[in-house]
Amino acid sequence: MSDVRRLDAVSVFNAKLTFLIPHEWIQVEEADEGTHLYQAPDAQSGWFRVSLITKNDVVCPAEQLRELFSEYANVEVNERTGNLIRRSEKDTIEEGVRLHIYYWFVGGCVLPNIVREAVFSYTVLADVANNEETQSEVKFLGQLVREARFGASTPNRPSVS
């Protein structure tokens, strides 16, 4: 089996955030306009969600971004993008189903005065959280979200290219 996967660029929140997802994934319609949800077709586990937080009119965006992530010890810097990345995970129960959620908080600056934080999560059934396939997917998604790109705005609808 090949390690090469076809990816699609996804631009959401009026082009304020662009990131990659596996080509075969589909967007799931949700009532909440503040998030976008993706999954493999017919997935029984593995839902990938993203939301975006924006701070406008920031006087010193880089300083504000560092401050936003300063209380956490496990923050990485992506030298290519300048993004700050923090990862966490938790167990939860939703409607009687045990779940495990992986989180990536990715922050970046859009000059001259905007700070954005994308919150990515990948939710799996707790029973499969530690299996090799799930852990491989979590590692892969972690690499993808590190490369997220923040934009100022413009186009008006989510798109996949």
C-alpha positions in Angstrom: 0.0 0.0 0.0 1.3 3.5 -0.9 1.9 6.2 1.7 0.9 8.8 -0.8 -2.6 10.3 -0.3 -4.4 12.7 -2.6 -5.4 15.9 -0.8 -7.8 18.7 -1.5 -7.4 22.3 -0.3 -10.4 23.6 1.5 -11.1 27.3 2.0 -13.7 28.2 4.6 -15.0 31.2 6.6 -15.0 33.4 3.5 -11.4 32.5 2.7 -10.1 33.3 6.2 -8.8 29.8 6.6 -7.4 27.3 4.1 -6.2 23.8 4.9 -5.9 20.3 3.4 -8.1 17.3 3.9 -8.0 13.8 2.3 -9.5 13.9 -1.2 -12.2 11.2 -0.5 -13.6 13.1 2.6 -16.9 14.8 2.3 -18.3 17.8 4.0 -21.2 17.0 6.3 -24.0 19.6 6.5 -24.5 21.1 9.9 -27.0 23.6 11.4 -24.1 25.5 13.1 -22.7 28.0 10.7 -19.6 28.6 12.9 -18.1 25.2 12.2 -17.4 22.9 9.2 -17.4 19.1 9.6 -15.7 16.5 7.3 -15.5 12.8 7.4 -14.7 9.8 5.2 -17.8 8.6 3.3 -19.9 6.3 5.5 -17.6 6.8 8.5 -18.6 5.1 11.7 -15.9 6.9 13.5 -13.6 9.9 12.7 -15.3 13.3 12.3 -13.0 16.2 11.6 -14.4 19.6 12.7 -13.0 23.2 12.4 -14.1 26.5 13.8 -12.4 29.9 13.7 -11.9 32.7 16.2 -10.8 36.1 15.0 -9.5 39.2 16.8 -9.6 42.3 14.6 -7.8 45.6 15.1 -5.0 44.2 17.1 -2.1 46.7 17.7 0.7 44.1 17.8 -0.6 40.8 16.3 2.5 38.7 16.9 2.6 39.7 20.5 -1.1 39.1 20.9 -0.7 35.6 19.3 2.2 34.7 21.7 0.1 35.9 24.6 -2.9 33.8 23.5 -0.7 30.7 23.6 1.5 31.7 26.6 -0.3 29.8 29.3 0.4 26.4 27.6 3.6 24.5 27.8 3.2 22.3 24.7 3.2 25.0 22.0 5.1 24.5 18.8 6.0 27.0 16.1 5.7 26.1 12.4 8.7 27.9 10.9 7.2 27.9 7.4 3.9 29.5 8.3 4.6 31.2 11.6 1.6 29.4 13.1 1.6 28.5 16.7 0.2 25.0 17.4 -1.1 23.4 20.6 -2.5 19.9 20.8 -4.7 18.3 23.4 -7.2 15.4 23.8 -10.0 14.3 26.0 -12.5 11.6 26.6 -16.2 12.4 26.7 -19.7 10.8 26.5 -22.2 12.1 24.1 -25.7 10.6 24.0 -24.4 7.6 25.9 -21.6 7.0 23.4 -18.0 7.1 24.7 -15.8 9.3 22.4 -12.2 10.5 22.3 -11.5 13.9 20.9 -8.1 15.1 19.6 -7.7 18.9 19.3 -5.3 21.2 17.5 -5.4 24.9 18.2 -3.6 26.7 15.4 -3.0 30.4 15.7 -1.7 32.9 13.1 -1.4 36.5 12.2 -2.9 38.3 9.2 -1.1 41.5 8.8 -1.5 44.3 9.5 -3.8 43.8 12.5 -5.6 40.4 12.7 -5.1 37.4 14.9 -6.9 34.1 14.0 -7.1 30.8 15.9 -8.5 27.8 14.1 -9.7 25.0 16.4 -9.5 21.6 14.7 -10.9 18.5 16.3 -11.0 14.9 15.3 -13.6 12.8 17.2 -13.4 9.0 17.2 -15.3 6.3 19.1 -13.3 5.6 22.3 -13.0 1.9 21.5 -10.8 2.7 18.5 -8.9 5.6 19.8 -5.7 3.6 20.5 -5.7 1.4 17.4 -2.9 1.8 14.9 -5.2 3.1 12.1 -6.7 5.8 14.3 -3.3 6.9 15.6 -1.9 7.0 12.1 -4.8 9.2 11.0 -4.3 11.5 14.0 -0.7 11.9 13.2 -1.5 12.6 9.5 -4.2 15.2 10.4 -1.7 16.9 12.9 0.7 17.4 10.0 -2.0 18.8 7.8 -3.4 21.3 10.3 0.1 22.6 11.1 0.1 24.0 7.5 -3.2 25.8 7.7 -3.1 29.2 6.1 -4.9 32.3 7.4 -6.3 34.9 5.0 -7.9 38.4 5.3 -11.2 37.4 3.6 -13.1 37.7 0.4 -14.7 34.8 -1.5 -18.0 34.0 0.0 -18.6 30.3 0.2 -16.7 27.2 1.4 -15.0 25.5 -1.4 -12.9 22.5 -2.2 -10.3 22.6 -4.9 
